[in-house]
Amino acid sequence: MKPITVSELVANIRRVIEGVAEWQRLTVVGELSGVKHHTSGHWYFTLKDEGAQIRAVMFRRDAETLTAPLTDGQQVLVYGRLGVFERDGQTQLYVTRVTELGAGWQYRQLEMLKQRLYEEGLFSRPKRPLPRVPRRVAVITSANGAARHDIETVIRRRYPTMPVRLFPVTVQGREAPQSLVAALAAIDPEVADVVIIGRGGGAKEDLAAFNDEFVVRAVFQCPVPVISAVGHEIDTTLVDLVADVRAPTPSAAAELAVPELRELLRWHRSLRDRLDQALAHRLQWERDRLAGWVDHGLLAHPGSLFREYRHQLDRLEERRDRAFERRWAEWRHQLTQVSERLTLLDPTLPLVRGYAYVTRADGQLVTRRMLAPDQRYRVHWNDGSATMQLVGSEGDEHD
């Protein structure tokens, strides 16, 4: 059999498809996904249901009949024909008219899950700040995908010595959710300080694993901050909502995860220069302050510091002397008064005026009633005393 070229094969397939009349007037029900509006005016999208999907295009001349822009998740009824795009050999629908039927089943399921997780608080948790300089970065993505290459390239450029640990996973297909959950479960603070999870761009179906409930909960429970880098900036998944930071692309996620080493070194040098300047300024300030004290009059003439205190001490001494003299005069006057009173109480004072007193031999003072005849008494005068005997009988006048 003679071999044919690829172009011939695709052309034969196209002729077969176009030769079936039923395939040239199709009415198909499905859900829109991956809708893109080209600058030329053409619309590109995927039409899908629960079991399959097919690419579709609506050219500008047909798109002018649209009453509203096409959006992901719309349930539509499309009219068109089946054909083959020869450049990539893809079978696709060429749509001429679109009738909106409402939100698609998959879209409704996703919105219900989103609402339920929101009510549980998974999307409203305070976002954790990213470490300024992480010790190591964990990357959860496909081992062979462009996202891994972009992330590692950016990290090596920004911080060449930053350790990066890859957790290779399946990012699409039935096994993808379980693979992502297992990788997230292996993360702890000893493994990494920050996690980048994501993949490159793709259709909505390709990003379905990042809308899986178990994956979203695993991101929520991750013990370190998570950066979501799923698809392109226009793609939004539930992992983007639960992550601590959402990056528009994997490269942007790497820039968020690690600082630029040159900027850190420049910042470090700036801090060191500011510290040196501050220390020099403080040292000069202390020197000036010390010089001001040295040149101060108190240190140059320390006696002036005590002059006022010395004057106060002299005044206090003068007050003390005056108070002592005044008090001494008061004490002397009081002593004179006491002496005069004591003089008046002196028992010998009447003897000076000529009086005398009589005592017995034992010194007891004798009154007139105590006199007895033939007894010896001693008479005391101012200038001496003499012993005498009373002569006479009892009842007589005594001499």
C-alpha positions in Angstrom: 0.0 0.0 0.0 1.3 3.4 -0.9 1.9 5.6 2.1 0.1 8.9 2.3 1.1 12.2 4.0 -0.5 13.6 7.1 -2.1 16.3 5.1 -3.7 13.8 2.9 -4.9 11.8 5.9 -6.5 14.9 7.5 -8.0 15.9 4.2 -9.6 12.5 3.8 -11.1 12.7 7.3 -12.4 16.1 6.5 -14.1 14.8 3.3 -15.6 11.9 5.2 -17.0 14.2 7.9 -18.3 16.8 5.4 -19.8 13.9 3.3 -22.2 13.0 6.1 -25.2 15.3 5.6 -26.4 14.9 9.2 -23.1 16.3 10.5 -23.5 19.4 8.4 -26.7 20.5 10.1 -26.3 19.8 13.8 -28.1 21.0 16.9 -26.1 20.2 20.0 -26.9 20.9 23.7 -23.9 21.4 26.1 -22.1 23.7 28.6 -19.7 26.4 27.5 -16.2 26.2 28.9 -12.9 28.0 28.1 -14.7 30.8 26.3 -12.3 33.2 24.5 -13.2 36.2 22.4 -10.5 36.9 19.8 -9.6 40.4 18.7 -10.7 39.4 15.2 -14.3 39.0 16.5 -14.3 35.1 16.5 -15.4 33.2 19.6 -13.5 30.0 20.6 -14.9 27.7 23.3 -15.4 24.1 24.4 -18.9 22.5 24.4 -19.1 19.8 27.0 -21.4 17.6 29.1 -20.8 15.1 31.9 -19.2 12.5 29.6 -17.4 14.3 26.7 -16.3 17.6 25.2 -15.6 19.0 21.8 -13.9 22.2 20.5 -16.0 24.8 18.8 -15.6 28.1 17.0 -18.1 30.8 16.0 -16.8 33.2 13.4 -17.3 37.0 13.5 -20.0 37.1 10.9 -22.1 34.6 12.8 -21.2 36.1 16.2 -22.8 39.4 15.2 -26.2 37.6 15.9 -25.3 37.2 19.6 -27.5 39.3 21.9 -25.0 38.9 24.8 -21.4 37.8 25.2 -20.7 34.1 25.8 -19.5 33.1 29.3 -18.2 30.0 30.9 -20.8 27.8 32.5 -23.7 28.7 30.2 -26.0 25.9 29.1 -26.6 26.5 25.4 -28.2 25.1 22.3 -25.8 25.5 19.3 -26.5 25.2 15.6 -23.7 24.4 13.1 -21.7 21.8 11.3 -18.9 19.3 12.1 -15.5 19.9 10.5 -11.7 19.3 10.8 -9.2 22.0 11.5 -6.4 20.8 9.2 -3.5 22.6 10.9 -3.8 20.5 14.2 -6.1 17.7 12.9 -8.7 18.5 15.5 -12.4 17.8 15.0 -14.5 20.8 15.9 -17.9 22.4 15.6 -18.4 25.4 13.4 -21.2 27.2 15.2 -23.5 29.6 13.3 -26.1 30.3 16.1 -26.2 30.0 19.9 -29.3 29.9 22.1 -28.8 30.2 25.9 -30.6 27.7 28.0 -29.2 28.7 31.4 -26.4 27.7 33.7 -24.8 24.3 33.0 -24.9 21.3 35.4 -21.2 21.4 36.1 -21.3 25.2 36.7 -24.2 24.8 39.1 -22.4 22.0 41.0 -19.3 24.2 41.3 -21.3 27.1 42.6 -23.1 25.0 45.2 -19.7 23.6 46.4 -18.3 27.1 46.5 -21.3 28.4 48.6 -21.0 25.5 51.0 -17.3 26.0 51.6 -17.8 29.7 52.0 -20.4 29.1 54.7 -18.0 26.8 56.5 -15.5 29.6 56.7 -12.8 28.2 54.4 -12.6 31.3 52.3 -13.0 33.9 55.1 -10.0 32.7 57.2 -7.5 35.5 57.8 -4.7 35.1 55.2 -1.3 34.2 56.6 1.6 36.5 55.7 4.4 35.0 53.5 7.8 34.7 55.2 10.2 37.6 54.2 13.1 35.1 53.6 11.9 31.5 53.6 14.4 28.7 54.6 13.1 26.5 51.7 10.2 26.5 49.2 7.9 23.5 48.4 6.5 23.3 44.9 3.5 21.1 44.1 3.1 20.7 40.4 3.7 18.4 37.5 7.3 17.2 37.2 7.2 17.7 33.4 5.1 20.8 33.2 6.1 24.3 32.1 5.0 25.6 35.6 7.8 23.7 37.3 10.3 25.1 34.8 9.0 28.7 35.2 9.0 28.5 39.0 12.5 27.0 39.4 13.9 29.4 36.8 12.6 32.5 38.6 13.7 31.2 42.0 17.3 30.5 40.7 17.4 34.0 39.2 16.1 35.8 42.3 17.8 33.7 45.0 20.3 31.2 43.6 20.9 29.5 46.9 17.3 29.0 47.9 16.5 25.3 48.5 13.5 24.1 46.5 11.7 20.8 47.1 9.5 19.5 44.3 6.4 17.4 45.1 5.6 15.9 41.7 1.8 15.4 41.2 -0.8 14.7 38.5 -2.5 18.0 37.8 -5.4 16.8 35.6 -7.5 13.7 35.2 -9.2 11.4 37.7 -6.0 10.7 39.8 -5.2 14.4 40.1 -7.2 15.3 43.3 -5.8 12.3 45.2 -2.2 13.2 44.1 -2.6 16.8 45.2 -4.1 15.9 48.6 -1.2 13.4 49.2 1.4 16.1 48.4 -0.3 18.7 50.6 -0.4 16.2 53.5 3.4 15.8 53.3 4.0 19.5 54.0 5.0 20.6 57.5 7.1 23.5 58.8 10.2 21.3 58.8 9.8 20.7 55.1 9.2 24.2 53.9 8.1 27.7 55.0 5.9 28.4 52.0 4.2 26.2 49.3 3.5 27.0 45.7 0.7 24.8 44.2 -0.4 25.1 40.6 0.0 24.3 37.0 0.0 26.1 33.6 -3.0 27.3 31.7 -5.7 25.2 30.2 -9.4 24.8 29.7 -11.8 24.7 32.6 -11.8 20.9 32.4 -8.0 20.8 32.8 -8.3 22.9 36.0 -11.0 20.7 37.5 -8.7 19.1 40.1 -8.1 22.5 41.7 -11.9 22.8 42.2 -12.1 19.5 44.0 -13.5 19.7 47.6 -10.8 17.4 49.1 -8.0 19.5 47.5 -9.5 22.7 48.8 -9.7 21.3 52.3 -6.2 20.1 52.1 -5.0 23.6 51.2 -7.0 25.0 54.1 -5.4 22.6 56.5 -1.8 23.1 55.2 0.3 24.3 58.2 2.4 26.8 56.2 1.3 29.7 53.9 0.1 28.5 50.4 0.5 30.4 47.1 -1.9 29.4 44.4 -0.7 29.6 40.8 -3.3 27.8 38.9 -3.7 28.6 35.2 -3.6 32.1 33.9 -4.8 35.3 35.5 -8.3 35.0 34.0 -8.7 31.5 35.5 -10.2 31.3 39.0 -10.5 28.1 41.0 -11.6 27.3 44.5 -7.9 26.7 45.5 -7.3 30.3 44.5 -9.9 31.4 47.0 -8.7 29.3 49.9 -5.0 29.9 49.4 -3.2 32.6 51.4 -2.0 34.4 48.3 -3.2 34.0 44.7 -0.6 34.6 41.9 -1.7 35.2 38.3 1.0 32.8 36.9 3.5 30.3 38.3 6.4 32.8 37.6 4.6 35.4 39.6 4.2 32.9 42.4 7.9 32.3 42.5 8.5 36.1 42.7 6.1 36.3 45.6 7.7 33.3 47.4 11.3 34.4 47.5 12.9 37.9 47.6 15.6 39.0 45.2 18.9 38.3 46.8 20.5 41.4 45.3 17.8 43.6 46.8 18.2 41.9 50.2 22.0 42.6 50.0 21.3 46.2 49.0 18.8 46.6 51.8 21.3 45.0 54.3 24.0 47.4 53.2 21.6 50.3 53.5 20.7 49.3 57.0 24.4 48.8 57.9 25.2 52.3 56.6 22.3 53.8 58.5 23.5 52.1 61.7 27.0 53.3 61.2 25.7 56.8 60.6 23.5 56.6 63.7 26.4 55.4 65.9 28.7 58.1 64.6 26.1 60.7 65.2 25.5 59.5 68.7 29.2 59.3 69.5 29.7 62.8 68.3 26.7 64.0 70.3 28.2 62.3 73.4 31.6 63.9 72.8 30.0 67.4 72.4 28.0 66.8 75.5 31.1 65.8 77.5 33.0 68.8 76.1 30.2 71.1 77.2 30.5 69.7 80.7 34.3 70.1 80.7 34.1 73.7 79.6 31.3 74.4 82.0 32.1 77.0 84.7 31.3 74.6 87.5 34.0 72.2 86.5 36.5 74.9 85.7 35.8 76.6 89.1 34.4 73.9 91.3 34.5 76.3 94.3 31.6 78.3 92.8 29.4 75.2 93.2 29.7 75.4 97.0 29.8 79.2 97.4 26.1 79.6 97.9 26.0 76.6 100.3 28.9 78.0 102.3 26.9 81.3 102.6 23.9 79.4 103.8 26.1 77.5 106.3 27.5 80.8 107.7 24.0 82.2 108.1 22.9 79.0 109.9 25.9 79.2 112.2 25.1 82.8 113.0 21.5 81.9 113.7 22.6 79.0 115.9 24.9 81.3 118.0 22.2 83.9 118.5 19.7 81.2 119.5 22.2 79.7 121.9 22.9 83.1 123.5 19.3 83.9 123.8 18.6 80.5 125.3 21.5 80.7 127.7 20.3 84.1 129.0 16.9 82.6 129.6 18.4 79.7 131.5 20.6 82.1 133.6 17.6 84.2 134.4 15.6 81.1 135.5 18.6 79.9 137.6 18.7 83.3 139.4 15.1 83.1 140.2 15.4 79.6 141.5 18.4 80.6 143.6 16.5 83.5 145.2 13.6 81.2 146.0 16.1 78.7 147.6 17.7 81.5 149.6 14.3 82.4 151.1 13.8 78.8 152.1 17.2 78.5 153.9 16.5 77.5 157.6 19.7 79.3 158.8 18.5 82.6 157.6 16.5 83.5 160.8 19.6 82.6 162.9 21.4 85.5 161.2 18.8 87.8 162.6 19.5 86.6 166.2 17.2 83.6 166.5 18.2 80.1 167.9 16.8 76.6 167.9 17.1 73.8 170.5 17.7 70.1 169.8 18.2 67.0 171.9 21.4 65.1 172.0 20.2 62.9 169.1 19.6 66.0 167.0 15.8 66.0 167.2 14.3 69.5 167.1 12.7 70.4 170.5 9.7 72.6 171.0 8.6 74.3 174.2 6.2 71.6 175.2 8.9 69.0 174.9 11.2 70.6 177.5 11.7 68.6 180.7 13.7 69.4 183.9 17.2 68.2 184.4 17.5 67.3 180.7 20.4 68.4 178.6 19.7 70.2 175.4 21.8 71.9 172.7 21.1 75.4 171.7 22.1 76.5 168.2 22.9 80.1 167.1 24.2 81.5 164.0 27.8 81.6 165.2 27.8 78.3 167.1 26.1 76.1 169.7 26.2 75.2 173.4 25.0 72.4 175.6 22.6 73.4 178.4 20.7 71.7 181.1 17.2 72.8 182.1 17.0 73.5 185.9 13.7 73.3 187.9 10.9 71.0 188.7 8.0 70.0 186.6 5.4 72.7 186.5 7.8 75.5 187.3 8.8 78.1 184.9 12.0 77.0 183.2 15.1 79.2 183.2 
